[in-house]
Amino acid sequence: MMQQLDYGFPGIVVPRPPRVFGEPRTSVPRRVVQRPLTGTYRARARPMVQLLLGDWARRLVYLVGCGKSKLTKMAKAKDLYTGNLFKAARRHAERSAPTWRVLSALYGLLDPERRIAPYNRKMGPRDEDRAAWARSAAATFVNVFGTDCTVVCLAGEDYAWGICSMLEGQGIPCSTPLTGLGVGKRLAWFKDQAQQ
């Protein structure tokens, strides 16, 4: 039986060459621990992954909630937020899917490469404000990605509940793995996911 290597991309398993006759047996398990590709290697592998997975790889979109801690100068959305929770969610999203976006209380749905100025705004306490924000963010999402995709929302309940209910109303499946978890448990969840 051929041993398989899993490089951290969903559904991609690369056959390992068979053991050469006379080569000593190793204690390597049949399925090697996932080692996600990084840097140049990941950039080279991504087109291959999309070719092998087809539309599925392009349709999975991660939404990462913004954070309170920010830089004091204009920066790309992916670099502006400096909190540990945002950084952990960003790493997870970048490792798990080819496409991700930032959910911002001020700007709505943001491309991570878009340059924005720092701001000090939380999600409004009124239900009308939250509903208006969710409608705007969901409309932007549908304009960019259409409705033929799957969403994983890595954001607090204030953000996740509103946008996911709007997206599910459009027929877009949306999962929220962090629902009901405090900050410490969320960080632990990201740590567990990174070790898998």
DAPE-V56697 format. One record per run of one state. SS is the DSSP state (H for helix, E for strand, L for the rest). FROM is the first residue (numbers start at 0). LEN is the number of residues. If there is no record, write none. Layout:
SS | FROM | LEN
SS | FROM | LEN
This chain:
L | 0 | 3
E | 3 | 3
L | 6 | 6
E | 12 | 3
L | 15 | 15
E | 30 | 1
L | 31 | 7
H | 38 | 15
L | 53 | 1
H | 54 | 5
E | 59 | 6
L | 65 | 4
E | 69 | 1
L | 70 | 4
E | 74 | 2
H | 76 | 4
E | 80 | 1
L | 81 | 2
H | 83 | 13
L | 96 | 2
E | 98 | 6
L | 104 | 3
E | 107 | 4
L | 111 | 3
E | 114 | 2
L | 116 | 10
H | 126 | 19
L | 145 | 4
E | 149 | 5
L | 154 | 2
H | 156 | 13
L | 169 | 3
E | 172 | 3
L | 175 | 7
H | 182 | 13
L | 195 | 1
